[in-house]
Amino acid sequence: MIKFALVGCGRIAKRHSELLGMGQIEDASLVAVCDILEEKSKAIGEKFNIPYYTDMDEMMQKEDIDVVTILTESGYHARDTINLAKYGKHIVVEKPMALTIDDADDMIMACERNDCKLFVVKQNRFNVPVVKLREALDQGRFGKLFMGTVRVRWCRDQNYYSQAPWRGTWAMDGGVITNQASHHVDLLEWMMGKVDSVYAKGIQALADIEAEDTAAVILKFRNGGIGIIEATTAIRPKDLEGSLSIMGEKGSVEIGGFAVNQMIHWNFNEEHEGDKEVKNKYSVNPPNIYGFGHQSYYEHVVDCIKNNKKHLVDGLEGRKSVEIISAIYESMETRKEVFLRFKPEHCKLGHRL
């Protein structure tokens, strides 16, 4: 049995605690939780009849823990990962992995020094239609890729941002690109390959926050293709979609739905057995606003730990989207095309003013 603990008992902790605490993940259990606000850790602790803490170091010293899942504010992911790595326990960190490239690098090095695995939560990679898309890509069914697009059209009203003062701030969160669209940025890079450059515009359309609630990005990929990111939390009155489209010389696929969960188009020049069933077979309704893949993700984490397997999104893999997002914000500030493998100079994300 792999024993998990949670650090941070905010909004996303409900999903993680239910999966681990209600026996939904085979060979995994929830043994402790921690939050600096006692009422938050107490609520989860009492729900699952496990110890709760307000100090993560005290929890680590007193409890028998194999893996710590970090669910604190985005701006604290690096700080908490580096601090907890000293205990030599494996670490799962929610998206975004970090807000700066330097922080991501420090997290990777801290875990390497202490011989602990670092898992970055990218649960949408485990969505049923996304897995099928990646399978087709690995089989070479697309041929030359020339365009990939993502669309995040969600509703987060002012009340959402006002519920927690860190939301929408440069120091602790960023805007729609960092928070809501970070999974989609990851999926786009995972399918299309390395990014050469980005050009981005961002605005505060409806939300009164420091960062953007609406953004458009053009990407150039190393393979010669181009990409588009369209992301907003200003949709009213309710969410529309979270979508991914991949287009190549021999085929095109579009995954839509609320959380990249519904196969919309599956078209290839050469038909394979089972293609006609794909749209029905490889779609699934997400159980909640966080999508479908957290359960499959945790099953993957447990499998990697028990069998010493390579994990799908380690620190280096998670770092890729951090670098792309940093370049996007650099472009927003400079109003210029920004090439990857750069050192941010104007990007505000993650910096405490």
FENSUL-V390848 format. One record per pair of residues at least 4 apart in sequence whose C-alpha atoms are under 7 Angstrom apart, sorted by the first residue. I is the first residue (numbers start at 1). J is the second residue. If there is no record, write none. Layout:
BEGIN
i-><I & I>
j-><J & J>
END
This chain:
BEGIN
i-><1 & 1 & 1 & 2 & 2 & 2 & 2 & 2 & 3 & 3 & 3 & 3 & 3 & 3 & 3 & 4 & 4 & 4 & 4 & 4 & 4 & 4 & 5 & 5 & 5 & 5 & 5 & 5 & 5 & 5 & 6 & 6 & 6 & 6 & 6 & 6 & 7 & 7 & 7 & 7 & 7 & 7 & 7 & 7 & 8 & 8 & 8 & 8 & 8 & 8 & 9 & 9 & 9 & 9 & 9 & 9 & 12 & 13 & 13 & 14 & 15 & 16 & 17 & 18 & 19 & 19 & 19 & 19 & 20 & 20 & 20 & 20 & 20 & 21 & 21 & 21 & 23 & 25 & 25 & 25 & 31 & 32 & 32 & 32 & 32 & 33 & 33 & 33 & 33 & 33 & 34 & 34 & 34 & 34 & 34 & 34 & 35 & 35 & 35 & 35 & 36 & 36 & 37 & 37 & 38 & 38 & 39 & 40 & 41 & 41 & 41 & 42 & 42 & 43 & 44 & 45 & 45 & 45 & 45 & 46 & 53 & 55 & 56 & 57 & 58 & 59 & 66 & 66 & 67 & 67 & 67 & 68 & 68 & 68 & 68 & 69 & 69 & 69 & 70 & 70 & 70 & 70 & 71 & 71 & 72 & 72 & 73 & 73 & 74 & 74 & 74 & 74 & 75 & 75 & 75 & 75 & 75 & 75 & 76 & 77 & 77 & 77 & 78 & 78 & 78 & 78 & 78 & 79 & 80 & 81 & 81 & 82 & 82 & 85 & 85 & 85 & 85 & 85 & 86 & 88 & 88 & 88 & 89 & 90 & 90 & 90 & 91 & 91 & 91 & 92 & 92 & 92 & 92 & 93 & 93 & 93 & 93 & 94 & 94 & 95 & 95 & 96 & 96 & 96 & 97 & 97 & 97 & 98 & 98 & 98 & 99 & 99 & 99 & 100 & 100 & 100 & 100 & 100 & 101 & 101 & 101 & 102 & 103 & 104 & 104 & 105 & 106 & 107 & 108 & 108 & 109 & 110 & 111 & 111 & 111 & 111 & 112 & 118 & 118 & 119 & 119 & 119 & 120 & 120 & 120 & 120 & 122 & 123 & 123 & 123 & 124 & 124 & 125 & 125 & 125 & 126 & 126 & 126 & 126 & 126 & 127 & 127 & 127 & 127 & 128 & 128 & 128 & 129 & 129 & 129 & 129 & 129 & 129 & 129 & 130 & 131 & 132 & 133 & 134 & 134 & 135 & 136 & 136 & 137 & 137 & 141 & 141 & 142 & 142 & 142 & 142 & 143 & 143 & 143 & 144 & 144 & 145 & 145 & 145 & 145 & 146 & 146 & 146 & 146 & 146 & 147 & 147 & 147 & 147 & 147 & 148 & 148 & 148 & 148 & 148 & 148 & 148 & 148 & 149 & 149 & 149 & 149 & 149 & 149 & 150 & 150 & 150 & 150 & 150 & 150 & 150 & 151 & 151 & 151 & 151 & 151 & 151 & 152 & 152 & 152 & 152 & 152 & 152 & 152 & 153 & 153 & 153 & 153 & 153 & 153 & 153 & 153 & 154 & 154 & 154 & 154 & 154 & 154 & 154 & 154 & 155 & 155 & 155 & 155 & 155 & 155 & 155 & 156 & 156 & 156 & 157 & 158 & 158 & 159 & 161 & 161 & 166 & 166 & 167 & 168 & 168 & 168 & 168 & 168 & 168 & 169 & 169 & 169 & 169 & 169 & 170 & 170 & 170 & 170 & 170 & 170 & 170 & 171 & 171 & 171 & 171 & 172 & 173 & 174 & 174 & 174 & 174 & 175 & 175 & 175 & 175 & 176 & 176 & 176 & 176 & 176 & 176 & 176 & 176 & 177 & 177 & 177 & 178 & 178 & 181 & 181 & 182 & 183 & 184 & 185 & 185 & 186 & 186 & 187 & 188 & 189 & 189 & 193 & 194 & 194 & 195 & 195 & 195 & 195 & 195 & 196 & 196 & 196 & 196 & 196 & 197 & 197 & 197 & 197 & 197 & 197 & 198 & 198 & 198 & 198 & 198 & 198 & 198 & 198 & 198 & 199 & 199 & 199 & 199 & 199 & 199 & 199 & 199 & 200 & 200 & 200 & 200 & 200 & 200 & 201 & 201 & 201 & 201 & 202 & 202 & 202 & 202 & 202 & 203 & 203 & 203 & 203 & 204 & 204 & 204 & 205 & 205 & 205 & 206 & 207 & 213 & 213 & 213 & 214 & 214 & 214 & 214 & 215 & 215 & 215 & 216 & 216 & 216 & 217 & 217 & 217 & 218 & 218 & 218 & 219 & 219 & 219 & 220 & 220 & 220 & 220 & 221 & 221 & 235 & 240 & 241 & 241 & 241 & 241 & 242 & 242 & 242 & 242 & 242 & 243 & 243 & 243 & 243 & 244 & 244 & 244 & 244 & 245 & 245 & 245 & 246 & 246 & 246 & 247 & 247 & 247 & 248 & 250 & 250 & 251 & 251 & 251 & 252 & 252 & 252 & 253 & 253 & 253 & 254 & 254 & 254 & 254 & 255 & 255 & 255 & 255 & 255 & 256 & 256 & 256 & 256 & 256 & 257 & 257 & 259 & 261 & 261 & 261 & 261 & 262 & 262 & 263 & 263 & 263 & 264 & 271 & 274 & 277 & 278 & 279 & 286 & 286 & 287 & 287 & 293 & 294 & 295 & 296 & 297 & 298 & 299 & 300 & 301 & 302 & 303 & 304 & 304 & 304 & 304 & 305 & 313 & 313 & 314 & 315 & 316 & 318 & 319 & 320 & 321 & 322 & 323 & 324 & 325 & 326 & 326 & 327 & 327 & 327 & 328 & 329 & 329 & 330 & 330 & 330 & 330 & 330 & 331 & 331 & 331 & 331 & 333 & 333>
j-><27 & 28 & 29 & 27 & 28 & 29 & 66 & 302 & 28 & 29 & 30 & 31 & 65 & 66 & 67 & 29 & 30 & 31 & 65 & 66 & 67 & 68 & 30 & 31 & 32 & 33 & 65 & 67 & 68 & 69 & 32 & 33 & 34 & 68 & 69 & 70 & 33 & 34 & 35 & 56 & 69 & 70 & 71 & 72 & 13 & 34 & 35 & 70 & 71 & 72 & 13 & 34 & 35 & 40 & 41 & 71 & 16 & 17 & 71 & 18 & 19 & 20 & 21 & 22 & 23 & 24 & 25 & 295 & 24 & 25 & 28 & 29 & 30 & 29 & 30 & 48 & 29 & 295 & 298 & 299 & 50 & 45 & 50 & 51 & 52 & 41 & 45 & 51 & 52 & 53 & 41 & 52 & 53 & 54 & 55 & 56 & 40 & 41 & 53 & 54 & 54 & 55 & 41 & 54 & 42 & 54 & 43 & 44 & 45 & 52 & 53 & 46 & 52 & 47 & 48 & 49 & 50 & 51 & 52 & 50 & 59 & 59 & 60 & 61 & 62 & 63 & 89 & 90 & 89 & 90 & 91 & 89 & 90 & 91 & 92 & 91 & 92 & 93 & 77 & 92 & 93 & 94 & 93 & 94 & 76 & 77 & 77 & 172 & 96 & 98 & 172 & 173 & 98 & 99 & 171 & 172 & 173 & 350 & 80 & 81 & 97 & 98 & 82 & 98 & 103 & 104 & 107 & 83 & 84 & 85 & 107 & 107 & 110 & 89 & 110 & 111 & 114 & 116 & 114 & 114 & 115 & 116 & 116 & 116 & 117 & 118 & 117 & 118 & 119 & 118 & 119 & 120 & 121 & 97 & 119 & 120 & 121 & 120 & 121 & 120 & 121 & 178 & 179 & 182 & 104 & 120 & 318 & 103 & 104 & 322 & 322 & 349 & 350 & 104 & 322 & 326 & 349 & 350 & 105 & 322 & 323 & 106 & 107 & 108 & 319 & 109 & 110 & 111 & 112 & 315 & 113 & 114 & 115 & 116 & 117 & 118 & 116 & 314 & 315 & 313 & 314 & 315 & 313 & 314 & 315 & 318 & 183 & 293 & 294 & 297 & 183 & 293 & 130 & 131 & 187 & 130 & 131 & 293 & 296 & 297 & 131 & 261 & 292 & 293 & 132 & 282 & 283 & 133 & 255 & 261 & 262 & 263 & 282 & 283 & 134 & 135 & 136 & 137 & 138 & 191 & 139 & 140 & 141 & 141 & 142 & 250 & 251 & 248 & 249 & 250 & 251 & 248 & 249 & 250 & 248 & 249 & 225 & 247 & 248 & 249 & 224 & 225 & 226 & 247 & 248 & 225 & 226 & 227 & 246 & 247 & 188 & 192 & 226 & 227 & 228 & 245 & 246 & 247 & 227 & 228 & 229 & 244 & 245 & 246 & 184 & 228 & 229 & 230 & 243 & 244 & 245 & 229 & 230 & 231 & 242 & 243 & 244 & 181 & 230 & 231 & 232 & 241 & 242 & 243 & 231 & 232 & 233 & 235 & 239 & 240 & 241 & 242 & 232 & 233 & 234 & 235 & 238 & 239 & 240 & 241 & 233 & 234 & 235 & 236 & 237 & 238 & 239 & 160 & 233 & 234 & 207 & 162 & 207 & 163 & 167 & 168 & 172 & 173 & 173 & 173 & 174 & 175 & 209 & 210 & 211 & 173 & 174 & 209 & 210 & 211 & 174 & 210 & 211 & 348 & 349 & 350 & 351 & 349 & 350 & 351 & 352 & 350 & 179 & 178 & 179 & 211 & 349 & 179 & 211 & 212 & 213 & 180 & 181 & 212 & 213 & 214 & 231 & 232 & 233 & 181 & 182 & 231 & 182 & 325 & 185 & 231 & 186 & 187 & 188 & 189 & 321 & 190 & 321 & 191 & 192 & 193 & 194 & 221 & 221 & 222 & 219 & 220 & 221 & 222 & 340 & 220 & 221 & 222 & 339 & 340 & 219 & 220 & 337 & 338 & 339 & 340 & 217 & 218 & 219 & 220 & 327 & 328 & 337 & 338 & 339 & 217 & 218 & 219 & 328 & 331 & 336 & 337 & 338 & 216 & 217 & 218 & 328 & 331 & 332 & 215 & 216 & 217 & 332 & 212 & 214 & 215 & 216 & 332 & 212 & 213 & 214 & 215 & 212 & 213 & 214 & 213 & 214 & 234 & 234 & 213 & 232 & 233 & 234 & 231 & 232 & 233 & 234 & 230 & 231 & 232 & 229 & 230 & 231 & 228 & 229 & 230 & 227 & 228 & 229 & 226 & 227 & 228 & 224 & 225 & 226 & 227 & 225 & 226 & 239 & 258 & 256 & 257 & 258 & 259 & 256 & 257 & 258 & 259 & 260 & 255 & 256 & 257 & 260 & 254 & 255 & 256 & 260 & 253 & 254 & 255 & 252 & 253 & 254 & 251 & 252 & 253 & 252 & 268 & 269 & 267 & 268 & 269 & 266 & 267 & 268 & 265 & 266 & 267 & 263 & 264 & 265 & 266 & 260 & 261 & 262 & 263 & 264 & 260 & 261 & 262 & 263 & 264 & 261 & 262 & 291 & 283 & 284 & 285 & 286 & 283 & 284 & 279 & 282 & 283 & 279 & 275 & 278 & 281 & 282 & 283 & 291 & 292 & 291 & 292 & 297 & 298 & 299 & 300 & 301 & 302 & 303 & 304 & 305 & 306 & 307 & 308 & 309 & 310 & 311 & 309 & 317 & 318 & 318 & 319 & 320 & 322 & 323 & 324 & 325 & 326 & 327 & 328 & 329 & 330 & 347 & 331 & 338 & 340 & 332 & 333 & 347 & 334 & 338 & 344 & 346 & 347 & 335 & 336 & 337 & 338 & 346 & 347>
END
